């Protein structure tokens, strides 16, 4: 049996463990949160190093992307370096492949017509593949990186503009303590409505769920949300505030859609090469073999569908 462990600096209330079968191989998938404690995350990785098949680095990215540049996040480096024997991945490989493919799938199968839709991508430097694919599909993409990472109420109206801004500020921003940039620990469980107008101006809100949740309004009637990691509690809350459709780029396992770091770790474990990053072609090969399709839930009538499956 293969084991994947996601060590997250996020809240431990979102922990989950499932046993499942993927491509004929039995898996244990587990997520352990450290409530914002980076030191504890490092200790957990050292404890399980060599005892699991792959680690996911949860709640933090190793780097963010702007155009053809990568900007390394300082606080993520010691977490990655704690794994000596076991491969560790942060989900970036799937943000460049799976999430890009999901947007194309949704568009090509006419699940959503993105042409001229206003799409708020809460952090396009984090979900770079998703943001680029949305723009390619004709969406009017608004990048919320300044809003959601830095609390600056300034929308960025194109990915090209975002890349120009990133060249100036990203090297310094990535050296800030990570809790300044992203909800960690117990801060993942709270939200306020400070930037409600940015949500209401959009037809679709896309990107990391904890960023979406950070300023989630009390009502979000008729909106579409495209995201990744949600719990059953998250899904119910989105239904309660009026979200029409929820699409997750990663599949559901026992009521929970895991993050891209877990899905990438699964692929690394299946590949069995001990590599921490496969090529885009290798990722796409395994995604095709696994038959991963986006999970779609019509929350207005509580009917769940998987794209290409039953309604």
Secondary structure as the mmCIF struct_conf table of DSSP 4:
data_model
#
loop_
_struct_conf.conf_type_id
_struct_conf.id
_struct_conf.beg_label_comp_id
_struct_conf.beg_label_asym_id
_struct_conf.beg_label_seq_id
_struct_conf.end_label_comp_id
_struct_conf.end_label_asym_id
_struct_conf.end_label_seq_id
STRN STRN1 UNK A 2 UNK A 8
BEND BEND1 UNK A 9 UNK A 9
STRN STRN2 UNK A 10 UNK A 10
HELX_RH_3T_P HELX_RH_3T_P1 UNK A 12 UNK A 14
STRN STRN3 UNK A 16 UNK A 22
TURN_TY1_P TURN_TY1_P1 UNK A 23 UNK A 24
STRN STRN4 UNK A 25 UNK A 33
TURN_TY1_P TURN_TY1_P2 UNK A 35 UNK A 36
HELX_RH_AL_P HELX_RH_AL_P1 UNK A 38 UNK A 48
TURN_TY1_P TURN_TY1_P3 UNK A 49 UNK A 51
BEND BEND2 UNK A 52 UNK A 53
STRN STRN5 UNK A 54 UNK A 58
BEND BEND3 UNK A 59 UNK A 60
BEND BEND4 UNK A 62 UNK A 62
STRN STRN6 UNK A 63 UNK A 66
TURN_TY1_P TURN_TY1_P4 UNK A 67 UNK A 68
STRN STRN7 UNK A 69 UNK A 72
HELX_RH_AL_P HELX_RH_AL_P2 UNK A 74 UNK A 81
TURN_TY1_P TURN_TY1_P5 UNK A 82 UNK A 82
BEND BEND5 UNK A 84 UNK A 86
STRN STRN8 UNK A 88 UNK A 89
BEND BEND6 UNK A 91 UNK A 91
HELX_RH_AL_P HELX_RH_AL_P3 UNK A 92 UNK A 95
TURN_TY1_P TURN_TY1_P6 UNK A 96 UNK A 97
HELX_RH_AL_P HELX_RH_AL_P4 UNK A 98 UNK A 108
TURN_TY1_P TURN_TY1_P7 UNK A 109 UNK A 110
BEND BEND7 UNK A 111 UNK A 112
TURN_TY1_P TURN_TY1_P8 UNK A 115 UNK A 116
STRN STRN9 UNK A 118 UNK A 121
TURN_TY1_P TURN_TY1_P9 UNK A 122 UNK A 126
BEND BEND8 UNK A 127 UNK A 127
HELX_RH_AL_P HELX_RH_AL_P5 UNK A 128 UNK A 136
TURN_TY1_P TURN_TY1_P10 UNK A 137 UNK A 138
STRN STRN10 UNK A 140 UNK A 143
HELX_RH_AL_P HELX_RH_AL_P6 UNK A 145 UNK A 150
STRN STRN11 UNK A 156 UNK A 156
HELX_RH_AL_P HELX_RH_AL_P7 UNK A 159 UNK A 173
TURN_TY1_P TURN_TY1_P11 UNK A 174 UNK A 175
BEND BEND9 UNK A 176 UNK A 176
HELX_RH_AL_P HELX_RH_AL_P8 UNK A 178 UNK A 181
BEND BEND10 UNK A 182 UNK A 182
STRN STRN12 UNK A 185 UNK A 185
HELX_RH_3T_P HELX_RH_3T_P2 UNK A 186 UNK A 189
TURN_TY1_P TURN_TY1_P12 UNK A 194 UNK A 195
HELX_RH_AL_P HELX_RH_AL_P9 UNK A 196 UNK A 200
TURN_TY1_P TURN_TY1_P13 UNK A 201 UNK A 201
BEND BEND11 UNK A 203 UNK A 203
STRN STRN13 UNK A 204 UNK A 206
BEND BEND12 UNK A 207 UNK A 207
HELX_RH_AL_P HELX_RH_AL_P10 UNK A 209 UNK A 214
TURN_TY1_P TURN_TY1_P14 UNK A 215 UNK A 215
BEND BEND13 UNK A 218 UNK A 218
TURN_TY1_P TURN_TY1_P15 UNK A 221 UNK A 222
STRN STRN14 UNK A 224 UNK A 227
BEND BEND14 UNK A 228 UNK A 228
STRN STRN15 UNK A 230 UNK A 230
HELX_RH_AL_P HELX_RH_AL_P11 UNK A 232 UNK A 240
TURN_TY1_P TURN_TY1_P16 UNK A 241 UNK A 242
STRN STRN16 UNK A 245 UNK A 248
BEND BEND15 UNK A 249 UNK A 250
STRN STRN17 UNK A 252 UNK A 253
TURN_TY1_P TURN_TY1_P17 UNK A 254 UNK A 255
STRN STRN18 UNK A 256 UNK A 257
HELX_LH_PP_P HELX_LH_PP_P1 UNK A 258 UNK A 259
HELX_RH_AL_P HELX_RH_AL_P12 UNK A 260 UNK A 271
TURN_TY1_P TURN_TY1_P18 UNK A 272 UNK A 272
BEND BEND16 UNK A 273 UNK A 273
BEND BEND17 UNK A 276 UNK A 276
HELX_RH_AL_P HELX_RH_AL_P13 UNK A 280 UNK A 290
TURN_TY1_P TURN_TY1_P19 UNK A 291 UNK A 291
STRN STRN19 UNK A 295 UNK A 298
TURN_TY1_P TURN_TY1_P20 UNK A 299 UNK A 302
STRN STRN20 UNK A 303 UNK A 306
TURN_TY1_P TURN_TY1_P21 UNK A 307 UNK A 308
BEND BEND18 UNK A 309 UNK A 309
#
